[in-house]
Amino acid sequence: MIRGTTDKHPTSSQEEVSLFDDKEYVTNGPHYELQETAEAKDLIKSKARVQSHGEVFTPKWMVQKMLAEPTIHEKICNLHATFLEPSAGEGAFLREIVHQRLTYVDQISTKSTWVPKALWALMSIYGIELLPDNLIKARAAMMDVVINHYQTVMQKQLSSNTDFYKAAHYVIATNIVQGNALEYTNNQGQLIEFSHWWPVDEKKVQREVFTYKSLFADENADETLGQLDLFDELLAPELTREYQVCDVTKVYKGELK
């Protein structure tokens, strides 16, 4: 398993993402090119955070080397293969996984098929982060990558009013959550919840909710949390709320049955 040590990537909060606006794209407008994900600069924020939380970030070169392992790369090219980062930090692994997966989507898609494939790529990426400031940065870093790829493929700015933006933002917020992976709970003392996004067809999804703790129902299977396979499919859903089947671009509406 790739543990949740991540690199420091100073980025804006979700509210400050400003790579888009609502202006119409014109043919003589700016040309968008794909930007690489940022390089790490510092491995720690402070000695106090290292002592209190064991927070040490992973440099980008190490993230890329780990993700380049053949069996992992194979999963990146499978849009429904599950990635779980139980200690997400500021999102170095999550950001790079999204970047590599969307690079693959860019290669296999046309403009008309890119949006649903990009959302499927996001729907199977999960993360848990204990510290709220890191959580905000991890989510924002992932959204930055999504915006970057969208604008490069579509050659127009991504408006926050579009279904795609709303769906991508919603999936990231739903899949990347605050919590303590060792205790299975969040800061409110509630069990960490995830959603599994079952594909009904290429554009329709059925959402099911389950608890993170349910993945460890058989305590004899693994003695420690650290032995969890990062790429195990998230099975054993605990259906606590029933959601309607909907288009992948409409998941942000969260419509219940």
Secondary structure per residue as TSV (DSSP state, phi and psi in degrees):
chain	resnum	aa	ss	phi	psi
A	1	M	-	360.0	139.7
A	2	I	-	-85.3	115.8
A	3	R	-	-75.9	171.2
A	4	G	S	-87.4	33.9
A	5	T	-	-83.5	129.2
A	6	T	-	-133.3	164.5
A	7	D	-	-87.0	161.6
A	8	K	-	-84.2	122.8
A	9	H	-	-129.1	95.1
A	10	P	-	-64.5	114.8
A	11	T	-	-143.1	164.3
A	12	S	-	-74.6	162.2
A	13	S	-	-73.4	171.7
A	14	Q	G	-56.2	-39.5
A	15	E	G	-68.0	-18.0
A	16	E	G	-102.5	2.0
A	17	V	-	-63.9	121.6
A	18	S	-	-136.7	36.3
A	19	L	S	-88.4	11.0
A	20	F	-	-145.1	164.5
A	21	D	-	-152.4	-171.4
A	22	D	S	-100.0	9.6
A	23	K	-	-73.2	147.3
A	24	E	-	-69.8	144.2
A	25	Y	-	-76.3	137.0
A	26	V	-	-122.0	153.5
A	27	T	T	-63.6	-25.7
A	28	N	T	-97.8	19.6
A	29	G	S	-79.3	-170.9
A	30	P	-	-67.2	148.9
A	31	H	-	-96.5	129.1
A	32	Y	-	-99.1	131.6
A	33	E	-	-122.7	146.7
A	34	L	-	-65.4	130.4
A	35	Q	-	-102.7	137.9
A	36	E	-	-69.1	154.7
A	37	T	-	-69.0	152.8
A	38	A	-	-69.9	151.6
A	39	E	-	-85.8	148.0
A	40	A	-	-72.7	147.1
A	41	K	-	-115.5	-42.8
A	42	D	-	-123.7	146.0
A	43	L	S	-94.8	-16.1
A	44	I	-	-138.8	155.7
A	45	K	S	-90.7	-43.2
A	46	S	-	-161.4	156.6
A	47	K	H	-64.0	-33.2
A	48	A	H	-63.1	-40.3
A	49	R	H	-71.0	-34.3
A	50	V	H	-63.3	-44.7
A	51	Q	H	-69.3	-38.2
A	52	S	H	-81.4	-37.0
A	53	H	H	-126.6	-0.6
A	54	G	-	64.5	32.3
A	55	E	-	-84.5	107.1
A	56	V	-	-135.2	125.8
A	57	F	-	-87.3	156.0
A	58	T	-	-101.4	129.5
A	59	P	-	-65.6	153.4
A	60	K	H	-59.3	-39.1
A	61	W	H	-60.5	-34.7
A	62	M	H	-73.8	-38.9
A	63	V	H	-57.6	-49.6
A	64	Q	H	-64.4	-38.3
A	65	K	H	-64.4	-41.6
A	66	M	H	-67.3	-39.3
A	67	L	H	-75.5	-15.5
A	68	A	T	-80.8	-8.5
A	69	E	S	-58.2	132.6
A	70	P	H	-51.9	-45.2
A	71	T	H	-67.6	-31.9
A	72	I	H	-71.7	-43.6
A	73	H	H	-59.5	-37.0
A	74	E	H	-60.2	-39.0
A	75	K	H	-69.9	-34.1
A	76	I	H	-61.1	-34.6
A	77	C	T	-85.2	1.6
A	78	N	S	-107.7	105.2
A	79	L	T	-63.9	-16.9
A	80	H	T	-105.9	0.9
A	81	A	-	-73.8	136.6
A	82	T	-	-88.6	134.2
A	83	F	E	-114.3	132.3
A	84	L	E	-129.8	119.1
A	85	E	E	-109.8	103.3
A	86	P	S	-78.3	-5.2
A	87	S	S	-145.1	81.2
A	88	A	-	-74.3	-24.0
A	89	G	T	57.7	-136.8
A	90	E	T	-88.3	7.7
A	91	G	S	93.6	27.3
A	92	A	H	-60.8	-49.9
A	93	F	H	-67.0	-45.3
A	94	L	H	-60.6	-45.8
A	95	R	H	-61.1	-44.4
A	96	E	H	-71.1	-36.0
A	97	I	H	-62.8	-45.8
A	98	V	H	-60.7	-44.5
A	99	H	H	-60.8	-47.7
A	100	Q	H	-68.4	-37.6
A	101	R	H	-69.0	-42.1
A	102	L	H	-70.7	-29.0
A	103	T	H	-61.4	-40.2
A	104	Y	H	-65.5	-43.5
A	105	V	H	-60.1	-41.2
A	106	D	H	-55.8	-37.4
A	107	Q	H	-76.9	-30.0
A	108	I	H	-103.7	1.5
A	109	S	-	-118.5	156.0
A	110	T	-	-97.8	173.8
A	111	K	H	-60.0	-33.0
A	112	S	H	-76.8	-22.4
A	113	T	H	-106.7	-5.9
A	114	W	H	-64.4	-44.8
A	115	V	H	-59.2	-54.5
A	116	P	H	-62.5	-37.8
A	117	K	H	-64.8	-39.0
A	118	A	H	-64.1	-38.7
A	119	L	H	-69.0	-38.9
A	120	W	H	-61.7	-37.9
A	121	A	H	-61.0	-36.8
A	122	L	H	-76.1	-34.9
A	123	M	H	-66.0	-19.5
A	124	S	T	-105.8	18.0
A	125	I	E	-112.1	121.2
A	126	Y	E	-124.6	153.8
A	127	G	E	-156.4	151.8
A	128	I	E	-127.0	135.2
A	129	E	E	-138.6	132.4
A	130	L	S	-72.6	-42.7
A	131	L	S	-93.3	124.2
A	132	P	H	-58.9	-35.9
A	133	D	H	-66.6	-38.3
A	134	N	H	-65.8	-39.7
A	135	L	H	-58.8	-45.4
A	136	I	H	-59.3	-43.7
A	137	K	H	-70.1	-36.4
A	138	A	H	-64.1	-46.3
A	139	R	H	-62.3	-45.5
A	140	A	H	-63.9	-38.1
A	141	A	H	-63.2	-41.1
A	142	M	H	-64.9	-41.9
A	143	M	H	-66.7	-35.8
A	144	D	H	-57.5	-42.7
A	145	V	H	-65.4	-43.0
A	146	V	H	-59.5	-47.3
A	147	I	H	-60.6	-44.0
A	148	N	H	-57.4	-49.1
A	149	H	H	-68.5	-43.0
A	150	Y	H	-57.6	-49.6
A	151	Q	H	-67.1	-31.8
A	152	T	H	-70.3	-42.3
A	153	V	H	-72.5	-47.5
A	154	M	H	-85.0	-16.0
A	155	Q	S	54.1	45.0
A	156	K	S	-157.5	159.4
A	157	Q	-	-73.9	148.7
A	158	L	-	-93.7	118.9
A	159	S	-	-84.6	141.2
A	160	S	T	-70.0	-7.6
A	161	N	T	-88.0	-7.6
A	162	T	S	-79.8	153.8
A	163	D	H	-60.7	-38.7
A	164	F	H	-62.0	-47.5
A	165	Y	H	-59.1	-47.8
A	166	K	H	-62.4	-41.3
A	167	A	H	-67.1	-44.8
A	168	A	H	-62.9	-45.4
A	169	H	H	-60.3	-42.0
A	170	Y	H	-67.0	-44.7
A	171	V	H	-63.4	-43.7
A	172	I	H	-61.8	-45.1
A	173	A	H	-65.2	-32.3
A	174	T	H	-78.1	-37.2
A	175	N	H	-88.7	-24.7
A	176	I	E	-108.5	106.9
A	177	V	E	-124.4	160.6
A	178	Q	E	-83.6	138.3
A	179	G	-	170.1	172.4
A	180	N	B	-108.0	108.1
A	181	A	T	-64.4	-25.9
A	182	L	T	-76.8	-27.6
A	183	E	T	-106.9	-4.5
A	184	Y	T	67.8	11.9
A	185	T	B	-126.2	162.7
A	186	N	-	-100.4	-173.3
A	187	N	T	-66.0	-18.4
A	188	Q	T	-89.2	3.7
A	189	G	S	78.5	8.2
A	190	Q	-	-92.0	152.1
A	191	L	B	-63.0	136.6
A	192	I	-	-63.3	131.4
A	193	E	E	-113.0	144.1
A	194	F	E	-126.5	164.6
A	195	S	E	-119.2	134.9
A	196	H	E	-99.2	130.1
A	197	W	E	-103.6	96.0
A	198	W	E	-80.9	126.9
A	199	P	E	-74.6	122.1
A	200	V	S	-84.7	-42.9
A	201	D	S	-151.9	-163.4
A	202	E	S	-66.1	-22.0
A	203	K	S	-124.5	-3.1
A	204	K	E	-113.5	145.5
A	205	V	E	-135.4	145.6
A	206	Q	E	-115.8	121.4
A	207	R	E	-96.3	132.3
A	208	E	E	-127.7	141.7
A	209	V	E	-104.6	138.8
A	210	F	E	-146.3	162.5
A	211	T	E	-91.4	148.2
A	212	Y	G	-59.3	-37.0
A	213	K	G	-62.2	-28.8
A	214	S	G	-63.5	-21.1
A	215	L	G	-68.7	-16.8
A	216	F	G	-117.4	31.1
A	217	A	S	-60.3	-37.1
A	218	D	-	-93.0	91.8
A	219	E	T	-66.9	-17.0
A	220	N	T	-82.1	-13.0
A	221	A	T	-67.9	-40.3
A	222	D	-	-140.1	131.2
A	223	E	S	-76.1	-27.1
A	224	T	S	-132.1	154.0
A	225	L	G	-62.3	-31.2
A	226	G	G	-64.7	-12.4
A	227	Q	G	-91.4	2.4
A	228	L	-	-64.9	129.4
A	229	D	-	-72.2	124.3
A	230	L	T	-59.3	-24.5
A	231	F	T	-107.7	10.2
A	232	D	-	-62.0	138.8
A	233	E	-	-65.8	139.1
A	234	L	-	-80.5	93.6
A	235	L	-	-100.1	-163.5
A	236	A	-	53.0	55.4
A	237	P	-	-67.6	143.3
A	238	E	-	-110.0	102.2
A	239	L	-	-75.7	97.6
A	240	T	S	-100.1	-23.9
A	241	R	S	-138.4	139.0
A	242	E	-	-103.7	122.9
A	243	Y	B	-104.7	150.5
A	244	Q	-	-73.2	147.6
A	245	V	-	-65.0	133.6
A	246	C	E	-148.2	169.8
A	247	D	E	-66.8	144.6
A	248	V	G	-60.3	-25.9
A	249	T	G	-81.8	-3.4
A	250	K	G	-112.4	9.5
A	251	V	G	-63.1	-25.1
A	252	Y	G	-64.2	-16.8
A	253	K	G	-74.0	-22.3
A	254	G	-	54.1	44.4
A	255	E	-	-76.0	123.8
A	256	L	B	-87.6	158.2
A	257	K	-	-70.6	360.0
